[in-house]
Amino acid sequence: MMLPAAALMICLALPQFSQATTVKNEVAAVDEKDVKYTEITVDQLPQAVSDAIAKDFVGFKTDKALKGDDGSFKVKVSKGEDKSVLFYSANGELVKSEKATDKAKAEKPNPEKP
């Protein structure tokens, strides 16, 4: 009586084992190096970066342009009270965008919290 029951349990368990797969979670570690920026004139921005700003940030004024030692560009733009810091690759690809107003709020201590 025990032998047929054990055989039945093994037969029912085998398909579950054959369908099991192993999934590896790969996490890529990105080393962010400190980029040193040097101020440049807006005219010195590559045409691809200027075109990308004109296309994606219509009505914004370019306040400041900086060139990184890794070839990237940091551009500060504004439209009234709306201020942003944009990070571009040399080919005009937007890498990162930060709202300057959000960053200032995050750096300000909250007086209500001890």
Secondary structure, 3 states (H helix, E strand, C coil): CHHHHHHHHHHHHHHHHHHCCCCCCCCCCCCCCCCCEEEECHHHCCHHHHHHHHHHCCCCEEEEEEEECCCCEEEEEEECCEEEEEEECCCCCEEEEEEHHHHHHHHCCCCCCC
